[in-house]
Amino acid sequence: MDASSSERFPCDSRTLGLAAGLVLLAGVLYYQTAARDLVVGDTPEFITVAATLGVPHAPGYPLFTMLGHLFSLLPFGSIPFRVNLSSAVFNALTVGMVYLISFRLTGERLAAAAGALLLAVSATFWQWSLAAEVFPLNNLLTSLLIFLLLSWQAQVERVGLLLAAFFVAGLGLTNQQTMVLLAPAFCFVLWTRRAFLLARPAILLLGPVVFFIGLLPYAYVPWASARHPIHNWGEVSSLRGLLSLMARRSYGSGHLVSTVDYLGGSGGQRILALLVSLGPLLGLMIVLGFIQAWRRHRSYFWFTLLAFTFTGPFFIYITNLNLKTAPSALFVLQKFFVLSHVVLAPLSALGIILAGQLISGTKLRAHAATTLVATLLLLGAGLTVLGNYHRHDLSHNHLARDFASDALHSAPPNSILFASGDSVVLPLMYLHDVEKMRSDTILIAASLLPADWYLLQLRRRYPDLVIPFDHYDGQVHGLKALVDANQARPIALIGFALASAQDLQADYRFQPCGLLHLVKPLGQAPTLRETASLNEQLLRDYHLPVPETVRRDTFEIELLALYAAPAWNVGRLYENAGRKTEALPWFQRTRAIDPYVP
């Protein structure tokens, strides 16, 4: 990031054409492997709010929601596929931006292209390009911010570039708040040009104004909330409510997750996972790039080191996620790795140049050696695509939809279904609320019951649902009071709602019903044969997943376990009745459905 860098960045048609070609190449790869349907994680929620102009969980993500809605209007494919394509487009554009940054640093088109493609096909970046999430848009805005800062530092008289950087920084905070982690690196760039800025104090005053203009998409939240959409997190109706949503107070500001089981563990283990996620080729070129930046681009070295330190090791350490006791925590944490990957990626082009110099030994042959290294890395990128295509391909993944569909069709007519656990609730929510599947049922997210705004929404949406309290305390005014008040309707539990239903056990029993448990008064006890027959029929009708196709490093493993639960439950009933011979086939079926069951 020095003044001379502007001289070797001709913004000509050749440069922009190659950038467009890289975007197209990455875009085709992501398009081919993108999810055509719901997948586990936050994706079903983001698709729901994009399709219905709702408000997702804190901090609200208004920019993604509005852009996602535009993608939902595309004239082809299903709604999930359309919104999933947003991630493919945003990350493909990020690849093009990384190329432009790399070329500005190096002046070597082939090295810059090779570095950008190494990022494009790296496992973590590719994986998070295929389904609706806020991180790809965060990647695009981050790469644009870096490009603007680098360009302004090289040509400080172009004040518009700096003001654009302030605007993008504010805009980024309306999509994903980890953008704030770039603040130290941003301030470093301002410090390097402090003489220019101090001589023009109006710029320092105008920058924050433009930054706050970038925050305007948050005006969407109260507008959307006032429309009472299907999914309306927080029921924001005041400035205080908006600030509470932005500060993520429902999770505890400063905490990534609120689930106690996920917290703790080794910070070093998390940082090691971050470094490993870069992969060998990209990781090696980045290490060499740091060396070359220290030698030739000292300012850029410090900028990148600051940006990486805060977006990478610092943030990953303070998340306090326990990767050892909660294996799926890595799935949660992994998507946060990608921001630091984007920060580091331009270094790979510098690394390629240094590798060429080390191989050639002389400056006269350095260009030819750099071309050779870049070509070999492009070949490596191609082999990476061939080797990992099947593993990353989500185009045939329908597990989340199949599970939600099977669960909804297991419910008796006109029932109340209490669901818990994001991997369970979110796909159910999409099918029930957007596609109107089993609209005769009342779907309740059990984990949201303590939120008064959620009770308000339930009353508005389901006038026939009796809610005998104004605040859910989990004890006197808990699940039992809600069940007692609605005994006229069939009631079922799914997911982890059963674990929070202990207060029902004194007056009710739980009958296994496939993926569900029906809540029955103690006097209504179906025979063991009837229960076995019911579950036999449901398992026969279910879309049981092939265990080998289930991604064990994601929440899909939870859905597989829930599919195996009906056979396990019937086997336990037979075993408890002393009929072990009849229990054995059910336990064997459990293992056949889920080979990983303890």
Secondary structure, DSSP 4 states (H G I P E B T S, - for coil): --GGGGGG----HHHHHHHHHHHHHHHHHHHHHS-SS--SSSHHHHHHHHHHT-B-STT--HHHHHHHHHHHT-SSS-HHHHHHHHHHHHHHHHHHHHHHHHHHHH--HHHHHHHHHHHHHSHHHHHTTSS--SHHHHHHHHHHHHHHHHHHHH-TT-HHHHHHHHHHHHHHHTT-GGGGGGHHHHHHHHHHTHHHHHT-HHHHHHHHHHHHHHTGGGGHHHHHHHT--SSBGGG--SHHHHHHHHTTTTT-TT-S---GGGB-S-HHHHHHHHHHTT-HHHHHHHHHHHHHHHHH-HHHHHHHHHHHHIIIIIHHHHT-B-TTT-TTHHHHHHHHHHHHHHHHTTHHHHHHHHHHHHHH-SHHHHHHHHHHHHHHHHHHHHHHHHHHHHHH--TT--HHHHHHHHHHHHSPTT-EEEEESHHHHHHHHIIIIIS-TTTTSEEEEGGGTT-HHHHHHHHHH-TTS----SS--SSTTSHHHHHHTTTTS-EEEEEGGGGG-GGGTTTEEEEEETTEEEEEETT----HHHHHHHHHHHHHHS-PPPGGGS-TTSTHHHHHHHHHHHHHHHHHHHHHTT-HHHHHHHHHHHHHH-TT--
